[in-house]
């Protein structure tokens, strides 16, 4: 009977060790981000919606397009949009020619919130990853893209 190393007791495989390291890293980085979003009454997913809408402003975006472009999939995008609308950050409209489609626009309040968040969020990203060199950041980006590539949709709209 062979002896097990310390690492083999902690992790079932190298893949599991990498996955758990990704999860732990996400948890630590997310905590810093929540310090930016929480006091402003939004989540990172709601910020992502506002960011997507600002990119197409003044043109609205269909709800389905927003859902497809989200970084992290939301099981209930309708509820998330309800909260953003209640906060005066987005506006929903239905085109006369197709009442089944819901178009979402960012409001001036949403633009103002993104402007308010921009500086603190950049400082947050610097705290999260500023200790890495540009070469390390590029390498990490490449590795992460490679790791998720087989699990992305074919026509992925987010890079």
Secondary structure, DSSP 4 states (H G I P E B T S, - for coil): -PPPPHHHHH-SSHHHHHHHHHHHHHHHHHHHHHHHHGGGT--HHHHHHHHHHHHHTTS-EEHHHHHHH-SS--TTHHHHHHHHHHTTSEEEE--TT-TT--EEEE-HHHHHHHHHHHHHHHHHHHHHHTTS-HHHHHHHHHHHHHHHHTTS-TT-S--
